[in-house]
Amino acid sequence: MQKEAFLSQYPGRFFLEQTDLVGLQGYLQKQGWLGAEEALLSAEKAGEGNMNCTLRLQTNQRSLIVKQSRPWVEKYPQIAAPSERVVSEARFYENIRSAPEVARWMPRILGVDAFSFLLCMEDLGLASDLSSLYQEGKTLEGAQIAFLADFLVALHRLPSTPEQRASLTNRPMRALNHEHIFDLPTRPNNGIDLEGFVKGLTQTAQPLLQDQAFLARVRAMGDVYLTDGNELLHGDFYPGSWLESGAQIFVLDPEFAFFGPASFDVGVCLAHLLISQHSLASCRGFLEHYTTQRYLDVEQALAFAGIEIMRRFLGVAQLPLSLDISERSALLQQARLLVLEPEHPSLGLLG
């Protein structure tokens, strides 16, 4: 059904399928992504990504990654999404190509087919993304947390021209993200079954969802998110976009990238450190490592962090969490403080 729906909307395009090795080999050779003597041996799903169909291809010479963006979210096909998002992702990679301090920690793009919404990129190996952080007992080392801050500093420092900024507004993806971060989780009668996530979550969420000051601040921060800026953002800087290889972290999937407020990337990262139960000292260290290198609107970053916590508990994009209802309740209370009272002493994030 999905293939038929895709080809009906986009006739003449190539549809990426794990089982169609013959068709896939022909397509890759036509694109010039495989050599004349290179044979495709196997295709398998690469990771647990939400947005796209992503496959790891093994040839008789090497391993490649191909990903296709379709007019829906791959994990949630009922949610429409912009098909051209891999084109925006390719533009992000173009922007970092001459910046080795960023590019060396991301895969290299080998080819782009904007017509069929496909990217071909190098394979960083059989490493796992860091969604394992959401399970009890797994945390990052101090050097890894410092790396995350360093990566964002290097990314946000990149110079850009007006033409580059105009070519990567990524408005359709930002509209999608805006709805699922700032709007849908707080909308009454939104159809989200909170009890289906964790028993007791509906009642636990009510004080926050009835807090008019909190809701107003969420709306205001949504406007900040939609504002264009000069800093190149990853746009989805969380453990699902981090790949661990040994002690080193690589960064993937910048399909939500745009030029905007650096505080958004920092806030999202901080939120996931908090959700994954990193110590207060580690979270404060992440912020300090960033702010000692470049300016940050810390109040904005903390507000974005609180909103990200809220939407990950009360929105559609759930995480593989081992947290019980009392732990989620505590984090939702923390989210309110991050949004409305960032200097509250119980947070301990501001020195």
Secondary structure, DSSP 8 states (H G I E B T S, - for coil): -HHHHHHHHSTT-----TT-HHHHHHHHHHHT-S-TT--EEEEEE-S--SSSEEEEEEESS-EEEEEE--SB-SS-TTSB--TTHHHHHHHHHHHHTT-HHHHTTS--EEEEETTTTEEEEE---S-EEGGGGGSTT----HHHHHHHHHHHHHHHH----HHHHHHT--HHHHHHHHIIIIIGGGSTT----HHHHSTTHHHHHHHHHT-HHHHHHHHHHHHHHTS--SEEE-S--SGGGEEEETTEEEE---TT-EEE-HHHHHHHHHHHHHHTT--HHHHHHHHHHHHTTS---HHHHHHHHHHHHHHHHHSSS-------HHHHHHHHHHHHHHHH-TT-TTT----
